[in-house]
Amino acid sequence: MRRFYDRFATRTCLLIASVLLATAAVAASTAVRRDALLPLAVLYDVAGDDEAKALAALKRLDEHWDNAYAAPLLDLLPFVPPGRVQRGIVLQLEKASGRSYGGDLNGWYDWLWSFDPGEHPDFAEFKAALYSQLDPRFRQYFENHPKTIIRLDEIRWGGVRRDGIPPLRRPTMLTAREATYLRDDNVVFGVDIDGDVRAYPKRILAWHEMVTDTIAGQELNGVYCTLCGSMILYDTTVDGVHHELGTSGFLYRSNKLMYDTATKSLWSTLTGTPVVGPLVGKGIVLKPLFLVTTTWGEWRRRHPATRVLSLDTGYLRDYSEGAAYRDYFATQRLMFNVPKLDERLPNKAEVLAVRVAEASGIHLAIAASFLATHSLYQDHVDTVNFVVLTDTSGANRVYDARDLTLASWNGTDTAHDRAGGVWKVSEARLTGPRGETRERLPAHRAFWFGWYAAYPDTRLVK
């Protein structure tokens, strides 16, 4: 991603000049603004190719300083070439904050997100104009003062154009026998919907982060956010309306934002809801479906008739295990920071996020390391009792337990309740001795920092 910043920074002056010329017209027509705020058109001179004017504009900002200028300055900072003007922006931020982060963009965002700086009334249009120079389609996300339920200053460009990380649309699938490129220890995301069994290798999805597929006659969307370690399978049809989703190119709290092709609203990957744009406030929530993160050997053993993604994706990538994001996964450092971290677990420790629709607003994360030593674990979210069964590959499956208490399970396909009753374990459900069933609940893995950034009120089991 960094290389995209470097590439565009070399063309900054010409780009930003045209950006802010457009913004100036919008600013002049903005009727409602906070008293004494300068229009963001002043940044035209800051980013222009006349250094004297740029420094004079920074002085003007200083004389009329309001913290609402900080967010657009931070959006602008990566695209201003090194020199007196860039140093002037940093000095202004240092004066306003009392901090000394220099060129550390993440450090400046840490400061900005530590309080409410207020939002300039032209900020959304500024982002529309600025980022449209990188991809004209980016304007559609921010123009015309869109509805939003998240802070616009927390929306950061991820370094790629729209769908620059290309989704896989109805990809080619192979039989298990044909998938000779996979080793038994390769990580896959396993899906079984009404007997239609699929495996999506992590080594492929790490390069694409999204797959749209028809499974058991349903148009479904698998979204893998590499930065926050989550793979979620969504039913993208809500109240009879199908939402075709793509990769926006932007992030919120280090989590990818999706967009829908119809309205260009931005959607949260973790919540499955629109957060910016025309669909905000419409009550739309994508339904998460169950999947499992496991190994190819274990999935193939359980499901010999499974189909699996082909390497023939139409794109040239190094699809070997661990090739994508190798350096990122190897440390606890973040590529894009978040407002707050929680040190109860390392940043990229994996947790199992249990998704219970009936317990809206109540969130639970269970450390994968805890489940590795508690292969049978029972708990509850609000009034919903559930059981997590973890097999020898480390894969976790969550079932709605209701009044059932399990005493043991063999790690494969059979569990016993406290009365000695035998329960058969399948992907979709537990089936009891009298034919009674307990259905599977949606759950997925995530990095702890990413889940906590989205749900800081979450309960953690570790």
N, C-alpha and C positions, 0 to 999 in steps of 0.2 A: 504493500500500500504506500510506503514511504516514497517510492519512486514516482508516483503520480504527483505528489506535492512538489518534488524537485523539478519535474518536467514543466508543470504549470507555472512555477515561480519565475521561470526565466522569461515568461511573457506577461508578467504582472501588470506593468504600467499601462500597456495598451488595453488590456482586458478591464482593469479596474476603472480606467477613465470612462469607458463606455458604460460600465455598470452604474457608476454613480451619476452620470449624466441622466440616465433613465430614472434613477432614484430621486434626483433633484426635482423632476417634474411631478413625481408622486408626492414628495414632501410638500411642494408648494400648494398642492390641492388638499392636503390633509387638514380637515377642519377642527378635529379634536386632538389636542395634545396637552401634555402637562406644561404648566407655566414655565417659561424661561428655558425650555429645552431648545437647543439648536436643531434645525432639520439635519438629517443624516447626509444631506448634500454636501456638508462641509468636508466629508471624507473624500469627496472628489479631488480636492486639492491635496489631501494627505497622500493619496495614491497616485497622483499625477506625476508627470515626468519633470516638473519644475520643482527642484528641491527647495528653493526659497519659499515658494507658495506652500509647499507641503509643511515646512517647518512653521510658517506663519499660521497655517490652519491648526496645527497641533497647539500652538500658543493660544489660539482662540478657544479651542476645546478646553484647555487648562483654565482659562479665565471664566468660562461658563460651565465648569465641570459638574457633571451629574453621573452617578454610577450607572445610569442607563446607557451611557456611551461605551461602557466596558465591553459588553457582549459583541456589538458590531466591530469594535477594534480587534477583539480576539478572533472573530471570523476572518478579518482582513489580514492579520499579522502573518500567517504562513505564506501569503502571496506577495508580500512586500520584500523586495530584494534587500540583502544585507547592506547596511550603510547608515547614514545619519538619520534618515527618516525612520527606519526600523528601530534604531536605538532610541529615537524620540518617542515612539509609541511605547517602548518598554519603560522608559523613564516616566512617562505619564502614568502608566499602570503602577509603577513602583510608588510614585507620589500619592496616588489615590488609595493604595492598599496598605502601604507601610511594609510591603513584602519585597523580596529581591529574588525573583525567579528567572531573571534574564530571558533567554529564549526558550525556557521550558514551558511549552504550551499547556501541558497537563497541570503544572504547578499553578498557572494562572487560573485555570478552570477550577482547581481546588478552592482557590480564594473566592472566585465568583459564586460558586455554588454553596459557600458557607453562610450566605445571607441572601436576602431578597433585594437585588439592585434596582428593581423596577424595570419595566419594559418600555423602550422607546416606541411610540405609536407607529413609526415607520419601519420597525425592525423586520417584520415578516417580508415586506416588500424589498427591503435591503437584501435579505437572504435570497429572495427570488432573483433579483438582478445579479447579485454576485455569483451565485452558483450556476446560473443559466449560461455563464461564460464557459463553464467546464462541460456542461451538457444542457442544451436549450430546454430539454424536457424537465430539468430540475425546477424551472420556474413554476410549473403546474402545482407543485406541492405547497408553495408559500404565497402565491399571488392573491390579491383581493382579500387580504386580512382573514385568513381561514379560521374556522373554529378550532380550538385546541384545548386539550385537557392535560398537556404537559408543558413544561417550560421550553420555549423556543431556543433559549441559550444552551439547553442540554442536547439539542439535536446537532450532531457533528458529522461532517462529511467523512466517509470511510475510505476515500482515496480511489474510488472507482466510479464509472458512469452508471446510469440506470442499467440494470441487468448486466453490468460489466463482469460480475461473477455470474455466469450464465446458468439459469435454471435448466433442469432436464425436463422436457415436456414429452410425456408418453414414451419413455425410453425403451430401447431394445432389451428384452429379457432372455436369459439362458436357462436351461435346465441345470440342476445341480451337477450332473455328470459333465456338462459342457463347460462349467465354470472352473477350468483347470488353472486359472490364474490365481485363485484364492488358496491360501494356506489355512490350516485348521485354526491357528491362533489369531487370524485376522478378525477385526471387530466388524460386526454387521448390526444393522437395525432390522429386527425381525417383525413382520406384520402378518397376521392371520385374521382375515375378515371373512366370516362365513365360509371357511375352507379354501379361500383364495390366499395362498401363502406366498409371501415375497420376502426377499432379503436385499437390503440396500447397504452395500459395504461403505464403511466410514471413509476408506481410502479414496473412494470416488466422490462421495458427497462433500468431502472437505473442499473440493475444487468447485463445487456447484451450489451448495448450501440450500438447494431447493429442488424438489422433484414433484411434478404433477403427474399423477397416474390414475388410471381407472382400475379400481380393485373391487371385486364382487359387484360390478356394475355401478359403483359410486365414484364420482370424481373427487379424489382426495389430494391433499397437499402435504407433503412432508417438508418441514423446514428445519434445517440444521444450522445453528449459529455456532460457527467455529470459535468465536471469541468468548462466548459464555458456555460452550460445551453442551448445548441442549439440542436434542432432536425431538420434534413434536409432530405428530400426525394429526391434521385437522380435516374435518368435514367442512368444506368451504361453501356449502349450500345452506343458507339460512332463510327460513320462511319462503322456500321455493325460489330464492334468488341465488344464483351461483356467482361467487366472487373469484374472478381470475386474478391470481396474485403473482407478483414478481418482486425482485430485489431492488429497493429504492436507491441504494448507494449511500444511505445515511444510517446513522446509529443513534440510539438513545440509551444511555447508561451502558455502553459497550455491547448493546444487544441490537441486532439488525432490525431495521424498520422495513416492513414490506409495503407495497403499494398495490392498489387494485386498478386494473386497466380501465374500468368504466369511469370512475370519479377522480382518480389520482389521489385519493386519501392515503395517508400514511397509517400503517397498522403496527401495533406492538406484536412482536413474535411471541413473547411469553404469555401475554393475556389474550391474544386472539381478538383484539378489539381495535377499531379505528381510534387514533389519538390526535390526528390533525386532518382537517379537511371536511368536505360536505357530509360525510357519513358519521361524524362525531355527534353523539347525543341521540342517535337513532335506535339505541338499544340492541345493536348488532354484536353478537359474541359468537365466534367460531367454536364449534364443539370439538374438544380434543378426544382422540381415540387412543386405545391402548397399543403400545408397541413394546419391544424389549431390546435392550442393548446386550448383546451376547457375542459369542465367538462363532465363526463360520462352522467349525467342527461340531459344536454343540447344536447349533441350529439345524444343520444338515442331518445330524443323527436323529433329532426329534421329528424333522420334516423332510424326509428323503425326496418328496415330490415338489419341494420348494422351487420357485423360480428366483433368479438373481440377476442383478444388473450386469449388462455386458460392458466390456471395456470400449466397445464401439459406440461412443457417445456423440461422435461428430466433432469432438474437440481434441486437440493435441495437448495432453497433460501427462505429467509423471504420476501415474496412478499407483505407484508402489506404496506399500504399507508405511505410513508415517511420513511420507514425503511432504505433504502439505502442512504448513504451519509447524514444522518440526521445532524450530527455535522457540516459538511462542509457547508450545506445550511443555517445553523442557524446563521452564522457570515459573516462578510465581509472579513475575512482573506482568503488568497489563500494558496493552498497546494503547488503549484509550481508557482514561481513568473514570471513576464513578464518584458520586458525591460523598459516599461513606463506605468504609470497609468494616468488617466484623472479624476480629481475630480469634474467635472460637475455633475456626478451622483455617487452614491455609487457603489462600485466594482460589486456587484451582483444584482444591479437594472436591471430589465428586459427591453430590448429594442426590437422593431420590426425592423428587418433588411429587407429592401425591395430590391429584387434581380431583376434588369432590364438588360437583355442581351444587349439591344441596347445602354445602357449607360455604356459601359465597362470602368472601371477605375474611375467611379464616384460612391460614396457610401453614403448611407443615413441610419441613425438609428433614430427611433422615440421612445421616452420613453413610456413604457406601461402605466405608471401613467398618462401621458398626454392624451393618447388615451382613458383611462377610463373616462375622463371628456370631451372628444371631440369625441362622438360616430360616428360622420360623419366628416371626415377630408380629405381635398383635397390638393394635393401638386404636385410636379413634381421632376423627376430625369432626368437631362439634358433636352431633348425634350419630354420625356414621362410624360404625365399627368396621375395621378392616384387618386383613392379615396379609403380610408380605412373605412370600416364599422365595428364597434365594438359592439357586442351584450351584453346582460345583464350579461352573464357569464364572460365577459372580453375577449372573443375570437375576434381576428382581422382577417378580410379578405380584401385583396387588389385587386382592379380591375383596368384594363387599361381604364381610363376615356375618353381619346381622347378629343373630344370637349364637353363632357357631364359635366354639373355642377348640382349636386344634392342639393336640398334644405332641405330635411328631409328624415328620414326613421324610421320605427316603431320598429326597434331593432330585427326584426324576419325575415320577408320575403318580405317586400314591401318598396320601396323608391319612392320619388317624385322629379322630376326635377323642375327647376324654372318656367316652363310653366304649371306646374300642371300634367305633364305626369307621368303615373304610371310605375315603373320599378320593375319587379319581381327579387328577390334576391335568387340565388341558389349557391351551392358550386362552380360550374364551371364558372358561368357568371351572368351578369345582362342582363335581357331581357326587351326591351322597349315597348312602346305602339303600335308601328308598326312592332314589331318583330325584331328590330335591337338589336344587342348584344354588350356587352363589356366583354372581357374575363378576367378571373382571372389571376393574376400575382403571381409568387412564392415569398414567404416571410416566415420568421420564427422568433421565439423568440431567444434571446441570452442574456447572461449576458453582461453588458456594458463593463467590463474590457476585456473580451475575444474578443468582436467585435472590440474594439478600438485597442487592441494589434495587430490584423490582418490588420486593416484599420485605421491607425492613422490620415489619411486625411479625415475621414468620416465627413459628416455634421450631427449635432445632433439637433433634435427637442425635446424640453422638456417643 
